[in-house]
Amino acid sequence: MAQTLSMMFKDGQEYMQIWPEQKELYSLFPECRVIAATKLSIKVMPPMAVAVVALQYNYFGAEQLPQALASGAFLLSLPMQGLLWLGHRAKQVLPPSTIHWYRDIHQKMQVQGCRLQSVKAKPTYKELARLLKTAFDELDKVFTRQWF
């Protein structure tokens, strides 16, 4: 593997924090839905896994313990799957149509006086997330509305 699992988890957590959760982006990118599901699963799945294992053990006894533990392990893996997807997505290079959109937004933000990093030759989704976060944080809603 080019990237270790721990790095992918770290990248996924960072990408989840950077990506702007704006209603305008929900129809354009799956990140918003994946981030919402991942955040929910981080809160809900650990107690649910414990409850599932406890209930299965209580009702079916020790002979069903391996199945109960497998169910619990599956539930615990759901937030990790979201983080892995986000970590992988953060490193992907943007498709050509999105690169054009990225460069257009970058240029318009520089005209508005935003301090930005230089445009990358092959920007990734993580760089797009930073640009969009800056746009939503620093620019007027009227200005950002023209892009969505």
C-alpha positions as semicolon CSV with decimal commas, in nm:
position;residue;x (nm);y (nm);z (nm)
1;M;0,000;0,000;0,000
2;A;0,125;0,345;-0,087
3;Q;-0,036;0,488;0,221
4;T;-0,073;0,319;0,558
5;L;-0,412;0,270;0,718
6;S;-0,325;0,499;1,007
7;M;-0,235;0,777;0,762
8;M;-0,564;0,723;0,577
9;F;-0,758;0,752;0,905
10;K;-0,568;1,069;0,991
11;D;-0,627;1,215;0,643
12;G;-0,996;1,122;0,669
13;Q;-1,034;1,301;1,003
14;E;-0,854;1,608;0,872
15;Y;-1,056;1,612;0,551
16;M;-1,377;1,577;0,753
17;Q;-1,281;1,888;0,952
18;I;-1,177;2,090;0,646
19;W;-1,472;2,015;0,418
20;P;-1,736;2,293;0,444
21;E;-2,076;2,151;0,528
22;Q;-2,284;2,389;0,321
23;K;-2,624;2,306;0,176
24;E;-2,506;2,423;-0,167
25;L;-2,248;2,143;-0,178
26;Y;-2,477;1,851;-0,091
27;S;-2,598;1,801;-0,447
28;L;-2,250;1,843;-0,599
29;F;-2,030;1,623;-0,380
30;P;-2,090;1,303;-0,180
31;E;-1,854;1,429;0,093
32;C;-2,133;1,610;0,277
33;R;-2,342;1,294;0,314
34;V;-2,042;1,073;0,398
35;I;-1,922;1,321;0,661
36;A;-2,268;1,345;0,820
37;A;-2,300;0,964;0,829
38;T;-1,946;0,922;0,964
39;K;-1,996;1,179;1,241
40;L;-2,323;1,011;1,340
41;S;-2,168;0,665;1,334
42;I;-1,874;0,780;1,549
43;K;-2,125;0,880;1,818
44;V;-2,381;0,603;1,781
45;M;-2,199;0,284;1,678
46;P;-1,980;0,214;1,986
47;P;-2,274;0,208;2,231
48;M;-2,486;0,024;1,973
49;A;-2,215;-0,241;1,931
50;V;-2,200;-0,296;2,307
51;A;-2,581;-0,318;2,324
52;V;-2,599;-0,567;2,035
53;V;-2,333;-0,793;2,187
54;A;-2,493;-0,774;2,532
55;L;-2,844;-0,843;2,402
56;Q;-2,738;-1,134;2,184
57;Y;-2,535;-1,283;2,467
58;N;-2,823;-1,233;2,711
59;Y;-3,088;-1,391;2,487
60;F;-2,889;-1,663;2,310
61;G;-2,617;-1,746;2,561
62;A;-2,248;-1,821;2,527
63;E;-2,291;-2,050;2,228
64;Q;-2,384;-1,749;2,012
65;L;-2,101;-1,531;2,144
66;P;-1,890;-1,551;1,825
67;Q;-2,184;-1,425;1,615
68;A;-2,255;-1,152;1,871
69;L;-1,892;-1,040;1,864
70;A;-1,894;-1,040;1,483
71;S;-2,204;-0,819;1,484
72;G;-2,039;-0,584;1,730
73;A;-1,718;-0,572;1,527
74;F;-1,917;-0,490;1,213
75;L;-2,092;-0,200;1,386
76;L;-1,758;-0,070;1,517
77;S;-1,612;-0,085;1,165
78;L;-1,873;0,150;1,014
79;P;-1,716;0,478;1,134
80;M;-1,375;0,349;1,028
81;Q;-1,507;0,277;0,679
82;G;-1,626;0,638;0,651
83;L;-1,290;0,771;0,764
84;L;-1,105;0,545;0,521
85;W;-1,325;0,662;0,232
86;L;-1,266;1,025;0,327
87;G;-0,890;0,968;0,363
88;H;-0,874;0,807;0,020
89;R;-1,091;1,077;-0,138
90;A;-0,881;1,360;0,009
91;K;-0,576;1,242;-0,185
92;Q;-0,752;1,191;-0,520
93;V;-0,674;1,435;-0,801
94;L;-0,975;1,635;-0,917
95;P;-1,138;1,539;-1,248
96;P;-1,077;1,783;-1,538
97;S;-1,416;1,955;-1,514
98;T;-1,372;2,014;-1,140
99;I;-1,013;2,138;-1,192
100;H;-1,150;2,406;-1,423
101;W;-1,408;2,503;-1,160
102;Y;-1,138;2,502;-0,888
103;R;-0,916;2,735;-1,091
104;D;-1,207;2,966;-1,171
105;I;-1,300;2,998;-0,802
106;H;-0,935;3,046;-0,707
107;Q;-0,892;3,327;-0,960
108;K;-1,213;3,504;-0,854
109;M;-1,116;3,479;-0,488
110;Q;-0,774;3,632;-0,559
111;V;-0,948;3,921;-0,740
112;Q;-1,156;3,971;-0,424
113;G;-0,836;3,996;-0,219
114;C;-0,836;3,657;-0,046
115;R;-0,497;3,526;0,060
116;L;-0,463;3,181;-0,095
117;Q;-0,199;2,923;-0,166
118;S;-0,084;2,910;-0,525
119;V;-0,283;2,702;-0,772
120;K;-0,159;2,344;-0,792
121;A;-0,103;2,178;-1,131
122;K;-0,300;1,873;-1,015
123;P;-0,517;1,980;-0,721
124;T;-0,669;1,718;-0,492
125;Y;-1,006;1,710;-0,320
126;K;-0,834;1,823;0,001
127;E;-0,711;2,139;-0,173
128;L;-1,061;2,195;-0,311
129;A;-1,198;2,159;0,042
130;R;-0,956;2,423;0,172
131;L;-1,049;2,660;-0,110
132;L;-1,423;2,612;-0,056
133;K;-1,388;2,653;0,320
134;T;-1,202;2,980;0,267
135;A;-1,468;3,093;0,019
136;F;-1,755;3,023;0,258
137;D;-1,572;3,168;0,558
138;E;-1,440;3,488;0,402
139;L;-1,667;3,581;0,115
140;D;-2,016;3,723;0,110
141;K;-2,304;3,479;0,050
142;V;-2,404;3,677;-0,261
143;F;-2,057;3,623;-0,409
144;T;-2,045;3,248;-0,336
145;R;-2,399;3,191;-0,465
146;Q;-2,284;3,245;-0,825
147;W;-2,078;2,924;-0,811
148;F;-2,355;2,693;-0,694
